[in-house]
């Protein structure tokens, strides 16, 4: 018995974790940490995080590096 799982349609309002990281020129780890902290809303779909475009900020907040 197999179950077909339907993903988000093409051109939908969701982006993957990698697409968000590429859009903001940051690492995937930074996006994942923002999800865990609750700064952006996302859904886990199998192995993939799907992030709503409406929950993304205009500019990504980054903390200055400690030297």
mmCIF file of the N, C-alpha and C atoms, coordinates in Angstrom:
data_MODEL
# 
_entry.id   MODEL 
# 
loop_
_atom_site.group_PDB 
_atom_site.id 
_atom_site.type_symbol 
_atom_site.label_atom_id 
_atom_site.label_alt_id 
_atom_site.label_comp_id 
_atom_site.label_asym_id 
_atom_site.label_entity_id 
_atom_site.label_seq_id 
_atom_site.pdbx_PDB_ins_code 
_atom_site.Cartn_x 
_atom_site.Cartn_y 
_atom_site.Cartn_z 
_atom_site.occupancy 
_atom_site.B_iso_or_equiv 
_atom_site.pdbx_formal_charge 
_atom_site.auth_seq_id 
_atom_site.auth_comp_id 
_atom_site.auth_asym_id 
_atom_site.auth_atom_id 
_atom_site.pdbx_PDB_model_num 
ATOM 1   N N  . UNK A 1 1  ? 0.843  -1.181 0.000  1.00 0.00 ? 1  UNK A N  1 
ATOM 2   C CA . UNK A 1 1  ? 0.000  0.000  0.000  1.00 0.00 ? 1  UNK A CA 1 
ATOM 3   C C  . UNK A 1 1  ? 0.891  1.249  0.000  1.00 0.00 ? 1  UNK A C  1 
ATOM 4   N N  . UNK A 1 2  ? 0.626  2.156  -0.891 1.00 0.00 ? 2  UNK A N  1 
ATOM 5   C CA . UNK A 1 2  ? 1.409  3.386  -0.941 1.00 0.00 ? 2  UNK A CA 1 
ATOM 6   C C  . UNK A 1 2  ? 0.489  4.594  -0.799 1.00 0.00 ? 2  UNK A C  1 
ATOM 7   N N  . UNK A 1 3  ? 1.033  5.614  -0.201 1.00 0.00 ? 3  UNK A N  1 
ATOM 8   C CA . UNK A 1 3  ? 0.272  6.841  0.010  1.00 0.00 ? 3  UNK A CA 1 
ATOM 9   C C  . UNK A 1 3  ? 0.968  7.946  -0.762 1.00 0.00 ? 3  UNK A C  1 
ATOM 10  N N  . UNK A 1 4  ? 0.223  8.650  -1.570 1.00 0.00 ? 4  UNK A N  1 
ATOM 11  C CA . UNK A 1 4  ? 0.792  9.753  -2.332 1.00 0.00 ? 4  UNK A CA 1 
ATOM 12  C C  . UNK A 1 4  ? 0.632  11.033 -1.523 1.00 0.00 ? 4  UNK A C  1 
ATOM 13  N N  . UNK A 1 5  ? 1.739  11.698 -1.251 1.00 0.00 ? 5  UNK A N  1 
ATOM 14  C CA . UNK A 1 5  ? 1.717  12.948 -0.506 1.00 0.00 ? 5  UNK A CA 1 
ATOM 15  C C  . UNK A 1 5  ? 1.909  14.079 -1.496 1.00 0.00 ? 5  UNK A C  1 
ATOM 16  N N  . UNK A 1 6  ? 1.007  14.995 -1.455 1.00 0.00 ? 6  UNK A N  1 
ATOM 17  C CA . UNK A 1 6  ? 1.052  16.114 -2.387 1.00 0.00 ? 6  UNK A CA 1 
ATOM 18  C C  . UNK A 1 6  ? 1.776  17.292 -1.743 1.00 0.00 ? 6  UNK A C  1 
ATOM 19  N N  . UNK A 1 7  ? 2.761  17.820 -2.424 1.00 0.00 ? 7  UNK A N  1 
ATOM 20  C CA . UNK A 1 7  ? 3.511  18.962 -1.924 1.00 0.00 ? 7  UNK A CA 1 
ATOM 21  C C  . UNK A 1 7  ? 2.883  20.266 -2.359 1.00 0.00 ? 7  UNK A C  1 
ATOM 22  N N  . UNK A 1 8  ? 3.524  21.361 -2.033 1.00 0.00 ? 8  UNK A N  1 
ATOM 23  C CA . UNK A 1 8  ? 2.988  22.663 -2.436 1.00 0.00 ? 8  UNK A CA 1 
ATOM 24  C C  . UNK A 1 8  ? 3.058  22.841 -3.938 1.00 0.00 ? 8  UNK A C  1 
ATOM 25  N N  . UNK A 1 9  ? 2.079  23.477 -4.537 1.00 0.00 ? 9  UNK A N  1 
ATOM 26  C CA . UNK A 1 9  ? 2.099  23.666 -5.987 1.00 0.00 ? 9  UNK A CA 1 
ATOM 27  C C  . UNK A 1 9  ? 3.187  24.645 -6.411 1.00 0.00 ? 9  UNK A C  1 
ATOM 28  N N  . UNK A 1 10 ? 3.589  24.528 -7.667 1.00 0.00 ? 10 UNK A N  1 
ATOM 29  C CA . UNK A 1 10 ? 4.591  25.446 -8.219 1.00 0.00 ? 10 UNK A CA 1 
ATOM 30  C C  . UNK A 1 10 ? 4.052  26.874 -8.169 1.00 0.00 ? 10 UNK A C  1 
ATOM 31  N N  . UNK A 1 11 ? 4.925  27.812 -7.872 1.00 0.00 ? 11 UNK A N  1 
ATOM 32  C CA . UNK A 1 11 ? 4.507  29.206 -7.794 1.00 0.00 ? 11 UNK A CA 1 
ATOM 33  C C  . UNK A 1 11 ? 3.696  29.504 -6.547 1.00 0.00 ? 11 UNK A C  1 
ATOM 34  N N  . UNK A 1 12 ? 3.856  28.661 -5.522 1.00 0.00 ? 12 UNK A N  1 
ATOM 35  C CA . UNK A 1 12 ? 3.078  28.857 -4.299 1.00 0.00 ? 12 UNK A CA 1 
ATOM 36  C C  . UNK A 1 12 ? 3.739  29.909 -3.418 1.00 0.00 ? 12 UNK A C  1 
ATOM 37  N N  . UNK A 1 13 ? 3.151  30.122 -2.273 1.00 0.00 ? 13 UNK A N  1 
ATOM 38  C CA . UNK A 1 13 ? 3.637  31.140 -1.348 1.00 0.00 ? 13 UNK A CA 1 
ATOM 39  C C  . UNK A 1 13 ? 4.712  30.604 -0.411 1.00 0.00 ? 13 UNK A C  1 
ATOM 40  N N  . UNK A 1 14 ? 5.250  29.426 -0.680 1.00 0.00 ? 14 UNK A N  1 
ATOM 41  C CA . UNK A 1 14 ? 6.267  28.824 0.172  1.00 0.00 ? 14 UNK A CA 1 
ATOM 42  C C  . UNK A 1 14 ? 7.630  28.825 -0.505 1.00 0.00 ? 14 UNK A C  1 
ATOM 43  N N  . UNK A 1 15 ? 8.673  28.966 0.313  1.00 0.00 ? 15 UNK A N  1 
ATOM 44  C CA . UNK A 1 15 ? 10.051 28.830 -0.149 1.00 0.00 ? 15 UNK A CA 1 
ATOM 45  C C  . UNK A 1 15 ? 10.725 27.766 0.702  1.00 0.00 ? 15 UNK A C  1 
ATOM 46  N N  . UNK A 1 16 ? 11.720 27.096 0.154  1.00 0.00 ? 16 UNK A N  1 
ATOM 47  C CA . UNK A 1 16 ? 12.482 26.136 0.947  1.00 0.00 ? 16 UNK A CA 1 
ATOM 48  C C  . UNK A 1 16 ? 13.537 26.890 1.756  1.00 0.00 ? 16 UNK A C  1 
ATOM 49  N N  . UNK A 1 17 ? 14.121 26.198 2.699  1.00 0.00 ? 17 UNK A N  1 
ATOM 50  C CA . UNK A 1 17 ? 15.150 26.790 3.546  1.00 0.00 ? 17 UNK A CA 1 
ATOM 51  C C  . UNK A 1 17 ? 16.318 27.303 2.694  1.00 0.00 ? 17 UNK A C  1 
ATOM 52  N N  . UNK A 1 18 ? 16.735 26.524 1.715  1.00 0.00 ? 18 UNK A N  1 
ATOM 53  C CA . UNK A 1 18 ? 17.835 26.930 0.839  1.00 0.00 ? 18 UNK A CA 1 
ATOM 54  C C  . UNK A 1 18 ? 17.502 28.151 0.002  1.00 0.00 ? 18 UNK A C  1 
ATOM 55  N N  . UNK A 1 19 ? 16.270 28.245 -0.461 1.00 0.00 ? 19 UNK A N  1 
ATOM 56  C CA . UNK A 1 19 ? 15.864 29.406 -1.259 1.00 0.00 ? 19 UNK A CA 1 
ATOM 57  C C  . UNK A 1 19 ? 15.862 30.680 -0.424 1.00 0.00 ? 19 UNK A C  1 
ATOM 58  N N  . UNK A 1 20 ? 15.434 30.562 0.843  1.00 0.00 ? 20 UNK A N  1 
ATOM 59  C CA . UNK A 1 20 ? 15.453 31.724 1.734  1.00 0.00 ? 20 UNK A CA 1 
ATOM 60  C C  . UNK A 1 20 ? 16.891 32.147 2.006  1.00 0.00 ? 20 UNK A C  1 
ATOM 61  N N  . UNK A 1 21 ? 17.753 31.175 2.278  1.00 0.00 ? 21 UNK A N  1 
ATOM 62  C CA . UNK A 1 21 ? 19.166 31.485 2.535  1.00 0.00 ? 21 UNK A CA 1 
ATOM 63  C C  . UNK A 1 21 ? 19.801 32.173 1.331  1.00 0.00 ? 21 UNK A C  1 
ATOM 64  N N  . UNK A 1 22 ? 19.484 31.696 0.146  1.00 0.00 ? 22 UNK A N  1 
ATOM 65  C CA . UNK A 1 22 ? 20.037 32.302 -1.068 1.00 0.00 ? 22 UNK A CA 1 
ATOM 66  C C  . UNK A 1 22 ? 19.491 33.713 -1.289 1.00 0.00 ? 22 UNK A C  1 
ATOM 67  N N  . UNK A 1 23 ? 18.215 33.895 -1.024 1.00 0.00 ? 23 UNK A N  1 
ATOM 68  C CA . UNK A 1 23 ? 17.576 35.208 -1.224 1.00 0.00 ? 23 UNK A CA 1 
ATOM 69  C C  . UNK A 1 23 ? 18.206 36.278 -0.337 1.00 0.00 ? 23 UNK A C  1 
ATOM 70  N N  . UNK A 1 24 ? 18.537 35.922 0.919  1.00 0.00 ? 24 UNK A N  1 
ATOM 71  C CA . UNK A 1 24 ? 19.087 36.885 1.862  1.00 0.00 ? 24 UNK A CA 1 
ATOM 72  C C  . UNK A 1 24 ? 20.618 36.827 1.951  1.00 0.00 ? 24 UNK A C  1 
ATOM 73  N N  . UNK A 1 25 ? 21.251 35.955 1.191  1.00 0.00 ? 25 UNK A N  1 
ATOM 74  C CA . UNK A 1 25 ? 22.711 35.764 1.218  1.00 0.00 ? 25 UNK A CA 1 
ATOM 75  C C  . UNK A 1 25 ? 23.211 35.430 2.611  1.00 0.00 ? 25 UNK A C  1 
ATOM 76  N N  . UNK A 1 26 ? 22.555 34.466 3.236  1.00 0.00 ? 26 UNK A N  1 
ATOM 77  C CA . UNK A 1 26 ? 22.954 33.982 4.560  1.00 0.00 ? 26 UNK A CA 1 
ATOM 78  C C  . UNK A 1 26 ? 23.065 32.464 4.492  1.00 0.00 ? 26 UNK A C  1 
ATOM 79  N N  . UNK A 1 27 ? 23.465 31.846 5.595  1.00 0.00 ? 27 UNK A N  1 
ATOM 80  C CA . UNK A 1 27 ? 23.596 30.388 5.605  1.00 0.00 ? 27 UNK A CA 1 
ATOM 81  C C  . UNK A 1 27 ? 22.266 29.734 5.951  1.00 0.00 ? 27 UNK A C  1 
ATOM 82  N N  . UNK A 1 28 ? 22.147 28.467 5.594  1.00 0.00 ? 28 UNK A N  1 
ATOM 83  C CA . UNK A 1 28 ? 20.946 27.700 5.916  1.00 0.00 ? 28 UNK A CA 1 
ATOM 84  C C  . UNK A 1 28 ? 20.806 27.551 7.436  1.00 0.00 ? 28 UNK A C  1 
ATOM 85  N N  . UNK A 1 29 ? 21.924 27.491 8.136  1.00 0.00 ? 29 UNK A N  1 
ATOM 86  C CA . UNK A 1 29 ? 21.897 27.386 9.597  1.00 0.00 ? 29 UNK A CA 1 
ATOM 87  C C  . UNK A 1 29 ? 21.262 28.609 10.252 1.00 0.00 ? 29 UNK A C  1 
ATOM 88  N N  . UNK A 1 30 ? 21.506 29.775 9.682  1.00 0.00 ? 30 UNK A N  1 
ATOM 89  C CA . UNK A 1 30 ? 20.910 30.997 10.220 1.00 0.00 ? 30 UNK A CA 1 
ATOM 90  C C  . UNK A 1 30 ? 19.396 30.984 10.042 1.00 0.00 ? 30 UNK A C  1 
ATOM 91  N N  . UNK A 1 31 ? 18.936 30.456 8.907  1.00 0.00 ? 31 UNK A N  1 
ATOM 92  C CA . UNK A 1 31 ? 17.498 30.361 8.665  1.00 0.00 ? 31 UNK A CA 1 
ATOM 93  C C  . UNK A 1 31 ? 16.885 29.350 9.627  1.00 0.00 ? 31 UNK A C  1 
ATOM 94  N N  . UNK A 1 32 ? 17.548 28.205 9.783  1.00 0.00 ? 32 UNK A N  1 
ATOM 95  C CA . UNK A 1 32 ? 17.063 27.158 10.690 1.00 0.00 ? 32 UNK A CA 1 
ATOM 96  C C  . UNK A 1 32 ? 16.980 27.677 12.124 1.00 0.00 ? 32 UNK A C  1 
ATOM 97  N N  . UNK A 1 33 ? 17.968 28.428 12.563 1.00 0.00 ? 33 UNK A N  1 
ATOM 98  C CA . UNK A 1 33 ? 17.940 28.993 13.913 1.00 0.00 ? 33 UNK A CA 1 
ATOM 99  C C  . UNK A 1 33 ? 16.786 29.974 14.081 1.00 0.00 ? 33 UNK A C  1 
ATOM 100 N N  . UNK A 1 34 ? 16.502 30.763 13.065 1.00 0.00 ? 34 UNK A N  1 
ATOM 101 C CA . UNK A 1 34 ? 15.382 31.693 13.123 1.00 0.00 ? 34 UNK A CA 1 
ATOM 102 C C  . UNK A 1 34 ? 14.053 30.940 13.234 1.00 0.00 ? 34 UNK A C  1 
ATOM 103 N N  . UNK A 1 35 ? 13.950 29.788 12.579 1.00 0.00 ? 35 UNK A N  1 
ATOM 104 C CA . UNK A 1 35 ? 12.749 28.957 12.685 1.00 0.00 ? 35 UNK A CA 1 
ATOM 105 C C  . UNK A 1 35 ? 12.615 28.438 14.116 1.00 0.00 ? 35 UNK A C  1 
ATOM 106 N N  . UNK A 1 36 ? 13.708 27.902 14.668 1.00 0.00 ? 36 UNK A N  1 
ATOM 107 C CA . UNK A 1 36 ? 13.678 27.358 16.027 1.00 0.00 ? 36 UNK A CA 1 
ATOM 108 C C  . UNK A 1 36 ? 13.364 28.425 17.073 1.00 0.00 ? 36 UNK A C  1 
ATOM 109 N N  . UNK A 1 37 ? 13.842 29.659 16.851 1.00 0.00 ? 37 UNK A N  1 
ATOM 110 C CA . UNK A 1 37 ? 13.562 30.740 17.792 1.00 0.00 ? 37 UNK A CA 1 
ATOM 111 C C  . UNK A 1 37 ? 12.158 31.316 17.618 1.00 0.00 ? 37 UNK A C  1 
ATOM 112 N N  . UNK A 1 38 ? 11.466 30.947 16.541 1.00 0.00 ? 38 UNK A N  1 
ATOM 113 C CA . UNK A 1 38 ? 10.114 31.428 16.298 1.00 0.00 ? 38 UNK A CA 1 
ATOM 114 C C  . UNK A 1 38 ? 10.057 32.771 15.603 1.00 0.00 ? 38 UNK A C  1 
ATOM 115 N N  . UNK A 1 39 ? 11.167 33.210 15.023 1.00 0.00 ? 39 UNK A N  1 
ATOM 116 C CA . UNK A 1 39 ? 11.206 34.500 14.329 1.00 0.00 ? 39 UNK A CA 1 
ATOM 117 C C  . UNK A 1 39 ? 10.502 34.439 12.978 1.00 0.00 ? 39 UNK A C  1 
ATOM 118 N N  . UNK A 1 40 ? 10.530 33.278 12.337 1.00 0.00 ? 40 UNK A N  1 
ATOM 119 C CA . UNK A 1 40 ? 9.790  33.076 11.090 1.00 0.00 ? 40 UNK A CA 1 
ATOM 120 C C  . UNK A 1 40 ? 8.988  31.787 11.216 1.00 0.00 ? 40 UNK A C  1 
ATOM 121 N N  . UNK A 1 41 ? 7.858  31.738 10.524 1.00 0.00 ? 41 UNK A N  1 
ATOM 122 C CA . UNK A 1 41 ? 6.999  30.559 10.593 1.00 0.00 ? 41 UNK A CA 1 
ATOM 123 C C  . UNK A 1 41 ? 7.324  29.628 9.444  1.00 0.00 ? 41 UNK A C  1 
ATOM 124 N N  . UNK A 1 42 ? 7.394  28.338 9.754  1.00 0.00 ? 42 UNK A N  1 
ATOM 125 C CA . UNK A 1 42 ? 7.716  27.334 8.744  1.00 0.00 ? 42 UNK A CA 1 
ATOM 126 C C  . UNK A 1 42 ? 7.015  26.030 9.084  1.00 0.00 ? 42 UNK A C  1 
ATOM 127 N N  . UNK A 1 43 ? 6.888  25.182 8.081  1.00 0.00 ? 43 UNK A N  1 
ATOM 128 C CA . UNK A 1 43 ? 6.298  23.862 8.257  1.00 0.00 ? 43 UNK A CA 1 
ATOM 129 C C  . UNK A 1 43 ? 7.346  22.845 7.816  1.00 0.00 ? 43 UNK A C  1 
ATOM 130 N N  . UNK A 1 44 ? 7.427  21.743 8.552  1.00 0.00 ? 44 UNK A N  1 
ATOM 131 C CA . UNK A 1 44 ? 8.341  20.670 8.170  1.00 0.00 ? 44 UNK A CA 1 
ATOM 132 C C  . UNK A 1 44 ? 7.560  19.708 7.284  1.00 0.00 ? 44 UNK A C  1 
ATOM 133 N N  . UNK A 1 45 ? 8.011  19.505 6.064  1.00 0.00 ? 45 UNK A N  1 
ATOM 134 C CA . UNK A 1 45 ? 7.346  18.634 5.096  1.00 0.00 ? 45 UNK A CA 1 
ATOM 135 C C  . UNK A 1 45 ? 8.327  17.530 4.734  1.00 0.00 ? 45 UNK A C  1 
ATOM 136 N N  . UNK A 1 46 ? 8.286  16.427 5.468  1.00 0.00 ? 46 UNK A N  1 
ATOM 137 C CA . UNK A 1 46 ? 9.289  15.375 5.276  1.00 0.00 ? 46 UNK A CA 1 
ATOM 138 C C  . UNK A 1 46 ? 10.637 15.874 5.758  1.00 0.00 ? 46 UNK A C  1 
ATOM 139 N N  . UNK A 1 47 ? 11.602 15.929 4.852  1.00 0.00 ? 47 UNK A N  1 
ATOM 140 C CA . UNK A 1 47 ? 12.944 16.419 5.183  1.00 0.00 ? 47 UNK A CA 1 
ATOM 141 C C  . UNK A 1 47 ? 13.104 17.904 4.925  1.00 0.00 ? 47 UNK A C  1 
ATOM 142 N N  . UNK A 1 48 ? 12.093 18.530 4.353  1.00 0.00 ? 48 UNK A N  1 
ATOM 143 C CA . UNK A 1 48 ? 12.216 19.899 3.864  1.00 0.00 ? 48 UNK A CA 1 
ATOM 144 C C  . UNK A 1 48 ? 11.431 20.875 4.738  1.00 0.00 ? 48 UNK A C  1 
ATOM 145 N N  . UNK A 1 49 ? 12.054 22.001 5.052  1.00 0.00 ? 49 UNK A N  1 
ATOM 146 C CA . UNK A 1 49 ? 11.338 23.093 5.709  1.00 0.00 ? 49 UNK A CA 1 
ATOM 147 C C  . UNK A 1 49 ? 10.693 23.949 4.627  1.00 0.00 ? 49 UNK A C  1 
ATOM 148 N N  . UNK A 1 50 ? 9.402  24.261 4.783  1.00 0.00 ? 50 UNK A N  1 
ATOM 149 C CA . UNK A 1 50 ? 8.707  25.169 3.880  1.00 0.00 ? 50 UNK A CA 1 
ATOM 150 C C  . UNK A 1 50 ? 8.375  26.432 4.659  1.00 0.00 ? 50 UNK A C  1 
ATOM 151 N N  . UNK A 1 51 ? 8.798  27.558 4.148  1.00 0.00 ? 51 UNK A N  1 
ATOM 152 C CA . UNK A 1 51 ? 8.672  28.827 4.853  1.00 0.00 ? 51 UNK A CA 1 
ATOM 153 C C  . UNK A 1 51 ? 7.725  29.730 4.081  1.00 0.00 ? 51 UNK A C  1 
ATOM 154 N N  . UNK A 1 52 ? 6.743  30.271 4.788  1.00 0.00 ? 52 UNK A N  1 
ATOM 155 C CA . UNK A 1 52 ? 5.795  31.188 4.151  1.00 0.00 ? 52 UNK A CA 1 
ATOM 156 C C  . UNK A 1 52 ? 6.498  32.491 3.797  1.00 0.00 ? 52 UNK A C  1 
ATOM 157 N N  . UNK A 1 53 ? 6.265  32.954 2.589  1.00 0.00 ? 53 UNK A N  1 
ATOM 158 C CA . UNK A 1 53 ? 6.886  34.205 2.143  1.00 0.00 ? 53 UNK A CA 1 
ATOM 159 C C  . UNK A 1 53 ? 6.376  35.386 2.955  1.00 0.00 ? 53 UNK A C  1 
ATOM 160 N N  . UNK A 1 54 ? 5.141  35.290 3.461  1.00 0.00 ? 54 UNK A N  1 
ATOM 161 C CA . UNK A 1 54 ? 4.570  36.389 4.238  1.00 0.00 ? 54 UNK A CA 1 
ATOM 162 C C  . UNK A 1 54 ? 5.232  36.531 5.601  1.00 0.00 ? 54 UNK A C  1 
ATOM 163 N N  . UNK A 1 55 ? 5.896  35.470 6.094  1.00 0.00 ? 55 UNK A N  1 
ATOM 164 C CA . UNK A 1 55 ? 6.532  35.557 7.405  1.00 0.00 ? 55 UNK A CA 1 
ATOM 165 C C  . UNK A 1 55 ? 7.974  36.049 7.326  1.00 0.00 ? 55 UNK A C  1 
ATOM 166 N N  . UNK A 1 56 ? 8.480  36.271 6.110  1.00 0.00 ? 56 UNK A N  1 
ATOM 167 C CA . UNK A 1 56 ? 9.863  36.707 5.952  1.00 0.00 ? 56 UNK A CA 1 
ATOM 168 C C  . UNK A 1 56 ? 9.987  38.218 6.152  1.00 0.00 ? 56 UNK A C  1 
ATOM 169 N N  . UNK A 1 57 ? 11.060 38.640 6.811  1.00 0.00 ? 57 UNK A N  1 
ATOM 170 C CA . UNK A 1 57 ? 11.262 40.079 7.015  1.00 0.00 ? 57 UNK A CA 1 
ATOM 171 C C  . UNK A 1 57 ? 11.765 40.771 5.748  1.00 0.00 ? 57 UNK A C  1 
ATOM 172 N N  . UNK A 1 58 ? 11.653 42.091 5.729  1.00 0.00 ? 58 UNK A N  1 
ATOM 173 C CA . UNK A 1 58 ? 12.197 42.871 4.610  1.00 0.00 ? 58 UNK A CA 1 
ATOM 174 C C  . UNK A 1 58 ? 13.713 42.705 4.531  1.00 0.00 ? 58 UNK A C  1 
ATOM 175 N N  . UNK A 1 59 ? 14.360 42.821 5.690  1.00 0.00 ? 59 UNK A N  1 
ATOM 176 C CA . UNK A 1 59 ? 15.810 42.692 5.779  1.00 0.00 ? 59 UNK A CA 1 
ATOM 177 C C  . UNK A 1 59 ? 16.119 41.713 6.908  1.00 0.00 ? 59 UNK A C  1 
ATOM 178 N N  . UNK A 1 60 ? 17.082 40.836 6.692  1.00 0.00 ? 60 UNK A N  1 
ATOM 179 C CA . UNK A 1 60 ? 17.434 39.833 7.694  1.00 0.00 ? 60 UNK A CA 1 
ATOM 180 C C  . UNK A 1 60 ? 18.245 40.476 8.807  1.00 0.00 ? 60 UNK A C  1 
ATOM 181 N N  . UNK A 1 61 ? 17.820 40.258 10.051 1.00 0.00 ? 61 UNK A N  1 
ATOM 182 C CA . UNK A 1 61 ? 18.549 40.798 11.190 1.00 0.00 ? 61 UNK A CA 1 
ATOM 183 C C  . UNK A 1 61 ? 19.792 39.940 11.456 1.00 0.00 ? 61 UNK A C  1 
ATOM 184 N N  . UNK A 1 62 ? 20.943 40.559 11.491 1.00 0.00 ? 62 UNK A N  1 
ATOM 185 C CA . UNK A 1 62 ? 22.163 39.843 11.822 1.00 0.00 ? 62 UNK A CA 1 
ATOM 186 C C  . UNK A 1 62 ? 22.834 40.541 12.984 1.00 0.00 ? 62 UNK A C  1 
ATOM 187 N N  . UNK A 1 63 ? 23.403 39.729 13.848 1.00 0.00 ? 63 UNK A N  1 
ATOM 188 C CA . UNK A 1 63 ? 24.148 40.279 14.973 1.00 0.00 ? 63 UNK A CA 1 
ATOM 189 C C  . UNK A 1 63 ? 25.591 40.509 14.546 1.00 0.00 ? 63 UNK A C  1 
ATOM 190 N N  . UNK A 1 64 ? 26.209 41.573 15.034 1.00 0.00 ? 64 UNK A N  1 
ATOM 191 C CA . UNK A 1 64 ? 27.626 41.781 14.697 1.00 0.00 ? 64 UNK A CA 1 
ATOM 192 C C  . UNK A 1 64 ? 28.483 40.674 15.294 1.00 0.00 ? 64 UNK A C  1 
ATOM 193 N N  . UNK A 1 65 ? 29.503 40.288 14.576 1.00 0.00 ? 65 UNK A N  1 
ATOM 194 C CA . UNK A 1 65 ? 30.395 39.239 15.061 1.00 0.00 ? 65 UNK A CA 1 
ATOM 195 C C  . UNK A 1 65 ? 31.252 39.729 16.221 1.00 0.00 ? 65 UNK A C  1 
ATOM 196 N N  . UNK A 1 66 ? 31.461 38.833 17.159 1.00 0.00 ? 66 UNK A N  1 
ATOM 197 C CA . UNK A 1 66 ? 32.384 39.168 18.256 1.00 0.00 ? 66 UNK A CA 1 
ATOM 198 C C  . UNK A 1 66 ? 33.809 38.965 17.775 1.00 0.00 ? 66 UNK A C  1 
ATOM 199 N N  . UNK A 1 67 ? 34.688 39.863 18.152 1.00 0.00 ? 67 UNK A N  1 
ATOM 200 C CA . UNK A 1 67 ? 36.095 39.726 17.716 1.00 0.00 ? 67 UNK A CA 1 
ATOM 201 C C  . UNK A 1 67 ? 36.981 39.405 18.877 1.00 0.00 ? 67 UNK A C  1 
# 
